[in-house]
Amino acid sequence: MAKQNLIKEANDLQRSARHLLGQISAVEISEVYFNAGLKYLHGAYLSEIDQPKGSSQSEKLKTIQAYKSASALFK
């Protein structure tokens, strides 16, 4: 359950950063994106270690998507 909360928080932070563009400094925006990226990574890691050997393809794809989201924020 913690992994879903982390990914949801990351999504919320990413949306907040987009909403705040132009209202706060670029450094503050970068900090929000950085924190969102860390939450994506943490959520993906927890998801990956919790997956049993025969887990479904959709669970694996969700984990990969969380890693991709983090990667996009760290570019």
N, CA, C and O atoms as a Tinker XYZ file with bonds, in Angstrom:
   300  protein
     1  N      0.824000   -1.197000    0.000000    73     2
     2  CA     0.000000    0.000000    0.000000    64     1     3
     3  C      0.870000    1.263000    0.000000    63     2     4     5
     4  O      0.506000    2.272000   -0.605000    81     3
     5  N      2.007000    1.203000    0.673000    73     3     6
     6  CA     2.890000    2.370000    0.735000    64     5     7
     7  C      3.388000    2.756000   -0.649000    63     6     8     9
     8  O      3.555000    3.937000   -0.953000    81     7
     9  N      3.623000    1.751000   -1.482000    73     7    10
    10  CA     4.144000    2.057000   -2.824000    64     9    11
    11  C      3.129000    2.847000   -3.640000    63    10    12    13
    12  O      3.511000    3.762000   -4.369000    81    11
    13  N      1.838000    2.513000   -3.533000    73    11    14
    14  CA     0.817000    3.262000   -4.271000    64    13    15
    15  C      0.725000    4.696000   -3.750000    63    14    16    17
    16  O      0.539000    5.635000   -4.524000    81    15
    17  N      0.857000    4.855000   -2.433000    73    15    18
    18  CA     0.809000    6.198000   -1.852000    64    17    19
    19  C      1.987000    7.040000   -2.333000    63    18    20    21
    20  O      1.824000    8.221000   -2.639000    81    19
    21  N      3.167000    6.438000   -2.401000    73    19    22
    22  CA     4.336000    7.171000   -2.874000    64    21    23
    23  C      4.172000    7.609000   -4.318000    63    22    24    25
    24  O      4.500000    8.744000   -4.664000    81    23
    25  N      3.675000    6.736000   -5.151000    73    23    26
    26  CA     3.493000    7.085000   -6.560000    64    25    27
    27  C      2.399000    8.137000   -6.712000    63    26    28    29
    28  O      2.511000    9.029000   -7.553000    81    27
    29  N      1.346000    8.042000   -5.908000    73    27    30
    30  CA     0.301000    9.062000   -5.939000    64    29    31
    31  C      0.863000   10.417000   -5.490000    63    30    32    33
    32  O      0.567000   11.445000   -6.099000    81    31
    33  N      1.672000   10.415000   -4.426000    73    31    34
    34  CA     2.299000   11.653000   -3.968000    64    33    35
    35  C      3.216000   12.231000   -5.044000    63    34    36    37
    36  O      3.263000   13.446000   -5.239000    81    35
    37  N      3.940000   11.366000   -5.735000    73    35    38
    38  CA     4.819000   11.829000   -6.811000    64    37    39
    39  C      3.998000   12.477000   -7.923000    63    38    40    41
    40  O      4.369000   13.531000   -8.440000    81    39
    41  N      2.891000   11.849000   -8.288000    73    39    42
    42  CA     2.007000   12.431000   -9.310000    64    41    43
    43  C      1.493000   13.794000   -8.864000    63    42    44    45
    44  O      1.457000   14.740000   -9.651000    81    43
    45  N      1.096000   13.891000   -7.598000    73    43    46
    46  CA     0.586000   15.156000   -7.066000    64    45    47
    47  C      1.664000   16.241000   -7.082000    63    46    48    49
    48  O      1.391000   17.387000   -7.441000    81    47
    49  N      2.886000   15.878000   -6.693000    73    47    50
    50  CA     3.985000   16.846000   -6.717000    64    49    51
    51  C      4.278000   17.310000   -8.132000    63    50    52    53
    52  O      4.518000   18.494000   -8.366000    81    51
    53  N      4.259000   16.389000   -9.061000    73    51    54
    54  CA     4.535000   16.751000  -10.452000    64    53    55
    55  C      3.463000   17.713000  -10.974000    63    54    56    57
    56  O      3.783000   18.695000  -11.644000    81    55
    57  N      2.202000   17.435000  -10.670000    73    55    58
    58  CA     1.116000   18.336000  -11.076000    64    57    59
    59  C      1.272000   19.706000  -10.413000    63    58    60    61
    60  O      1.063000   20.737000  -11.051000    81    59
    61  N      1.636000   19.709000   -9.138000    73    59    62
    62  CA     1.822000   20.974000   -8.422000    64    61    63
    63  C      2.927000   21.801000   -9.052000    63    62    64    65
    64  O      2.790000   23.015000   -9.205000    81    63
    65  N      4.018000   21.149000   -9.418000    73    63    66
    66  CA     5.133000   21.866000  -10.038000    64    65    67
    67  C      4.687000   22.510000  -11.346000    63    66    68    69
    68  O      5.021000   23.662000  -11.622000    81    67
    69  N      3.933000   21.764000  -12.147000    73    67    70
    70  CA     3.449000   22.332000  -13.418000    64    69    71
    71  C      2.531000   23.524000  -13.167000    63    70    72    73
    72  O      2.578000   24.523000  -13.884000    81    71
    73  N      1.696000   23.399000  -12.137000    73    71    74
    74  CA     0.752000   24.466000  -11.808000    64    73    75
    75  C      1.488000   25.720000  -11.307000    63    74    76    77
    76  O      1.044000   26.843000  -11.546000    81    75
    77  N      2.608000   25.517000  -10.614000    73    75    78
    78  CA     3.335000   26.635000  -10.022000    64    77    79
    79  C      4.338000   27.296000  -10.964000    63    78    80    81
    80  O      4.963000   28.291000  -10.596000    81    79
    81  N      4.499000   26.762000  -12.166000    73    79    82
    82  CA     5.429000   27.375000  -13.123000    64    81    83
    83  C      5.101000   28.842000  -13.299000    63    82    84    85
    84  O      3.947000   29.208000  -13.521000    81    83
    85  N      6.111000   29.674000  -13.200000    73    83    86
    86  CA     5.913000   31.108000  -13.343000    64    85    87
    87  C      5.530000   31.804000  -12.056000    63    86    88    89
    88  O      5.576000   33.032000  -11.985000    81    87
    89  N      5.151000   31.047000  -11.035000    73    87    90
    90  CA     4.756000   31.649000   -9.762000    64    89    91
    91  C      5.867000   31.585000   -8.717000    63    90    92    93
    92  O      5.917000   32.409000   -7.804000    81    91
    93  N      6.754000   30.605000   -8.856000    73    91    94
    94  CA     7.882000   30.488000   -7.934000    64    93    95
    95  C      9.160000   30.346000   -8.762000    63    94    96    97
    96  O      9.104000   30.146000   -9.975000    81    95
    97  N     10.300000   30.450000   -8.100000    73    95    98
    98  CA    11.582000   30.442000   -8.818000    64    97    99
    99  C     11.863000   29.083000   -9.461000    63    98   100   101
   100  O     11.285000   28.062000   -9.087000    81    99
   101  N     12.760000   29.104000  -10.427000    73    99   102
   102  CA    13.150000   27.873000  -11.124000    64   101   103
   103  C     13.797000   26.881000  -10.167000    63   102   104   105
   104  O     13.643000   25.670000  -10.328000    81   103
   105  N     14.513000   27.383000   -9.180000    73   103   106
   106  CA    15.149000   26.501000   -8.192000    64   105   107
   107  C     14.083000   25.773000   -7.379000    63   106   108   109
   108  O     14.200000   24.574000   -7.123000    81   107
   109  N     13.055000   26.492000   -6.979000    73   107   110
   110  CA    11.979000   25.865000   -6.209000    64   109   111
   111  C     11.214000   24.844000   -7.050000    63   110   112   113
   112  O     10.833000   23.788000   -6.543000    81   111
   113  N     10.988000   25.146000   -8.323000    73   111   114
   114  CA    10.331000   24.197000   -9.229000    64   113   115
   115  C     11.186000   22.944000   -9.366000    63   114   116   117
   116  O     10.677000   21.824000   -9.329000    81   115
   117  N     12.492000   23.145000   -9.523000    73   115   118
   118  CA    13.409000   22.001000   -9.641000    64   117   119
   119  C     13.365000   21.135000   -8.388000    63   118   120   121
   120  O     13.427000   19.908000   -8.470000    81   119
   121  N     13.261000   21.771000   -7.242000    73   119   122
   122  CA    13.190000   21.024000   -5.988000    64   121   123
   123  C     11.919000   20.174000   -5.914000    63   122   124   125
   124  O     11.960000   19.032000   -5.454000    81   123
   125  N     10.812000   20.721000   -6.358000    73   123   126
   126  CA     9.556000   19.968000   -6.349000    64   125   127
   127  C      9.653000   18.783000   -7.313000    63   126   128   129
   128  O      9.252000   17.670000   -6.972000    81   127
   129  N     10.185000   19.020000   -8.515000    73   127   130
   130  CA    10.366000   17.926000   -9.473000    64   129   131
   131  C     11.334000   16.872000   -8.934000    63   130   132   133
   132  O     11.107000   15.674000   -9.107000    81   131
   133  N     12.407000   17.310000   -8.285000    73   131   134
   134  CA    13.379000   16.378000   -7.715000    64   133   135
   135  C     12.712000   15.494000   -6.660000    63   134   136   137
   136  O     12.908000   14.278000   -6.645000    81   135
   137  N     11.930000   16.107000   -5.786000    73   135   138
   138  CA    11.219000   15.329000   -4.753000    64   137   139
   139  C     10.220000   14.355000   -5.365000    63   138   140   141
   140  O     10.059000   13.235000   -4.880000    81   139
   141  N      9.555000   14.782000   -6.426000    73   139   142
   142  CA     8.628000   13.874000   -7.122000    64   141   143
   143  C      9.396000   12.694000   -7.708000    63   142   144   145
   144  O      8.952000   11.550000   -7.611000    81   143
   145  N     10.539000   12.969000   -8.311000    73   143   146
   146  CA    11.355000   11.905000   -8.874000    64   145   147
   147  C     11.813000   10.909000   -7.823000    63   146   148   149
   148  O     11.801000    9.702000   -8.060000    81   147
   149  N     12.216000   11.408000   -6.665000    73   147   150
   150  CA    12.624000   10.517000   -5.578000    64   149   151
   151  C     11.462000    9.642000   -5.112000    63   150   152   153
   152  O     11.651000    8.463000   -4.812000    81   151
   153  N     10.279000   10.210000   -5.052000    73   151   154
   154  CA     9.107000    9.422000   -4.648000    64   153   155
   155  C      8.783000    8.351000   -5.689000    63   154   156   157
   156  O      8.427000    7.227000   -5.334000    81   155
   157  N      8.907000    8.699000   -6.983000    73   155   158
   158  CA     8.710000    7.684000   -8.032000    64   157   159
   159  C      9.708000    6.542000   -7.861000    63   158   160   161
   160  O      9.336000    5.370000   -7.928000    81   159
   161  N     10.976000    6.888000   -7.641000    73   159   162
   162  CA    12.002000    5.860000   -7.478000    64   161   163
   163  C     11.734000    4.979000   -6.262000    63   162   164   165
   164  O     11.853000    3.756000   -6.335000    81   163
   165  N     11.376000    5.597000   -5.162000    73   163   166
   166  CA    11.101000    4.833000   -3.945000    64   165   167
   167  C      9.892000    3.917000   -4.139000    63   166   168   169
   168  O      9.925000    2.749000   -3.751000    81   167
   169  N      8.833000    4.448000   -4.736000    73   167   170
   170  CA     7.641000    3.643000   -4.996000    64   169   171
   171  C      7.922000    2.492000   -5.955000    63   170   172   173
   172  O      7.436000    1.378000   -5.756000    81   171
   173  N      8.707000    2.763000   -6.998000    73   171   174
   174  CA     9.049000    1.714000   -7.962000    64   173   175
   175  C      9.901000    0.637000   -7.315000    63   174   176   177
   176  O      9.702000   -0.553000   -7.558000    81   175
   177  N     10.848000    1.060000   -6.491000    73   175   178
   178  CA    11.705000    0.100000   -5.799000    64   177   179
   179  C     10.873000   -0.805000   -4.883000    63   178   180   181
   180  O     11.033000   -2.025000   -4.896000    81   179
   181  N      9.986000   -0.198000   -4.091000    73   179   182
   182  CA     9.143000   -1.000000   -3.204000    64   181   183
   183  C      8.255000   -1.946000   -3.996000    63   182   184   185
   184  O      8.036000   -3.088000   -3.594000    81   183
   185  N      7.751000   -1.467000   -5.111000    73   183   186
   186  CA     6.915000   -2.307000   -5.969000    64   185   187
   187  C      7.717000   -3.475000   -6.525000    63   186   188   189
   188  O      7.227000   -4.602000   -6.598000    81   187
   189  N      8.942000   -3.194000   -6.913000    73   187   190
   190  CA     9.785000   -4.229000   -7.506000    64   189   191
   191  C     10.152000   -5.315000   -6.492000    63   190   192   193
   192  O     10.129000   -6.501000   -6.820000    81   191
   193  N     10.488000   -4.920000   -5.273000    73   191   194
   194  CA    10.890000   -5.928000   -4.289000    64   193   195
   195  C      9.697000   -6.692000   -3.725000    63   194   196   197
   196  O      9.862000   -7.786000   -3.186000    81   195
   197  N      8.509000   -6.129000   -3.843000    73   195   198
   198  CA     7.303000   -6.801000   -3.351000    64   197   199
   199  C      6.698000   -7.766000   -4.362000    63   198   200   201
   200  O      5.823000   -8.559000   -4.015000    81   199
   201  N      7.156000   -7.705000   -5.610000    73   199   202
   202  CA     6.559000   -8.552000   -6.648000    64   201   203
   203  C      7.033000   -9.998000   -6.504000    63   202   204   205
   204  O      8.234000  -10.262000   -6.460000    81   203
   205  N      6.094000  -10.920000   -6.431000    73   203   206
   206  CA     6.498000  -12.327000   -6.435000    64   205   207
   207  C      7.036000  -12.717000   -7.812000    63   206   208   209
   208  O      6.837000  -11.994000   -8.789000    81   207
   209  N      7.706000  -13.843000   -7.885000    73   207   210
   210  CA     8.330000  -14.291000   -9.142000    64   209   211
   211  C      7.337000  -14.346000  -10.299000    63   210   212   213
   212  O      7.673000  -13.944000  -11.413000    81   211
   213  N      6.136000  -14.830000  -10.061000    73   211   214
   214  CA     5.154000  -14.976000  -11.141000    64   213   215
   215  C      4.154000  -13.845000  -11.199000    63   214   216   217
   216  O      2.993000  -14.066000  -11.546000    81   215
   217  N      4.576000  -12.632000  -10.866000    73   215   218
   218  CA     3.624000  -11.520000  -10.837000    64   217   219
   219  C      3.142000  -11.176000  -12.250000    63   218   220   221
   220  O      3.776000  -11.516000  -13.249000    81   219
   221  N      2.022000  -10.504000  -12.290000    73   219   222
   222  CA     1.382000  -10.202000  -13.571000    64   221   223
   223  C      2.196000   -9.188000  -14.374000    63   222   224   225
   224  O      2.988000   -8.417000  -13.832000    81   223
   225  N      1.972000   -9.223000  -15.669000    73   223   226
   226  CA     2.640000   -8.303000  -16.581000    64   225   227
   227  C      2.256000   -6.861000  -16.272000    63   226   228   229
   228  O      3.088000   -5.961000  -16.391000    81   227
   229  N      1.014000   -6.632000  -15.880000    73   227   230
   230  CA     0.571000   -5.265000  -15.603000    64   229   231
   231  C      1.285000   -4.689000  -14.381000    63   230   232   233
   232  O      1.581000   -3.495000  -14.355000    81   231
   233  N      1.566000   -5.508000  -13.376000    73   231   234
   234  CA     2.310000   -5.039000  -12.211000    64   233   235
   235  C      3.732000   -4.656000  -12.601000    63   234   236   237
   236  O      4.262000   -3.644000  -12.141000    81   235
   237  N      4.339000   -5.466000  -13.444000    73   235   238
   238  CA     5.696000   -5.172000  -13.907000    64   237   239
   239  C      5.708000   -3.881000  -14.729000    63   238   240   241
   240  O      6.635000   -3.079000  -14.615000    81   239
   241  N      4.690000   -3.685000  -15.547000    73   239   242
   242  CA     4.613000   -2.470000  -16.360000    64   241   243
   243  C      4.430000   -1.227000  -15.504000    63   242   244   245
   244  O      4.979000   -0.171000  -15.819000    81   243
   245  N      3.664000   -1.341000  -14.424000    73   243   246
   246  CA     3.483000   -0.208000  -13.510000    64   245   247
   247  C      4.814000    0.184000  -12.879000    63   246   248   249
   248  O      5.113000    1.368000  -12.722000    81   247
   249  N      5.606000   -0.818000  -12.519000    73   247   250
   250  CA     6.916000   -0.552000  -11.935000    64   249   251
   251  C      7.817000    0.136000  -12.949000    63   250   252   253
   252  O      8.489000    1.115000  -12.625000    81   251
   253  N      7.831000   -0.371000  -14.162000    73   251   254
   254  CA     8.656000    0.226000  -15.219000    64   253   255
   255  C      8.209000    1.660000  -15.492000    63   254   256   257
   256  O      9.042000    2.544000  -15.692000    81   255
   257  N      6.906000    1.891000  -15.500000    73   255   258
   258  CA     6.389000    3.236000  -15.744000    64   257   259
   259  C      6.832000    4.199000  -14.650000    63   258   260   261
   260  O      7.149000    5.352000  -14.942000    81   259
   261  N      6.858000    3.755000  -13.406000    73   259   262
   262  CA     7.312000    4.615000  -12.316000    64   261   263
   263  C      8.788000    4.971000  -12.499000    63   262   264   265
   264  O      9.179000    6.116000  -12.276000    81   263
   265  N      9.612000    3.995000  -12.904000    73   263   266
   266  CA    11.026000    4.278000  -13.186000    64   265   267
   267  C     11.161000    5.257000  -14.347000    63   266   268   269
   268  O     12.001000    6.157000  -14.300000    81   267
   269  N     10.351000    5.095000  -15.382000    73   267   270
   270  CA    10.399000    6.004000  -16.535000    64   269   271
   271  C      9.984000    7.428000  -16.136000    63   270   272   273
   272  O     10.573000    8.404000  -16.600000    81   271
   273  N      8.976000    7.534000  -15.280000    73   271   274
   274  CA     8.540000    8.846000  -14.819000    64   273   275
   275  C      9.656000    9.540000  -14.047000    63   274   276   277
   276  O      9.897000   10.734000  -14.222000    81   275
   277  N     10.331000    8.779000  -13.194000    73   275   278
   278  CA    11.451000    9.351000  -12.436000    64   277   279
   279  C     12.551000    9.794000  -13.388000    63   278   280   281
   280  O     13.114000   10.879000  -13.239000    81   279
   281  N     12.850000    8.956000  -14.356000    73   279   282
   282  CA    13.897000    9.263000  -15.330000    64   281   283
   283  C     13.586000   10.558000  -16.077000    63   282   284   285
   284  O     14.477000   11.380000  -16.292000    81   283
   285  N     12.357000   10.738000  -16.462000    73   283   286
   286  CA    11.965000   11.950000  -17.197000    64   285   287
   287  C     12.142000   13.195000  -16.342000    63   286   288   289
   288  O     12.479000   14.259000  -16.859000    81   287
   289  N     11.919000   13.072000  -15.040000    73   287   290
   290  CA    12.058000   14.242000  -14.161000    64   289   291
   291  C     13.515000   14.589000  -13.903000    63   290   292   293
   292  O     13.829000   15.741000  -13.604000    81   291
   293  N     14.404000   13.623000  -14.012000    73   291   294
   294  CA    15.816000   13.872000  -13.725000    64   293   295
   295  C     16.616000   14.283000  -14.952000    63   294   296   297
   296  O     17.835000   14.430000  -14.859000    81   295
   297  N     15.981000   14.469000  -16.080000    73   295   298
   298  CA    16.701000   14.890000  -17.296000    64   297   299
   299  C     17.064000   16.351000  -17.205000    63   298   300
   300  O     17.672000   16.895000  -18.127000    81   299
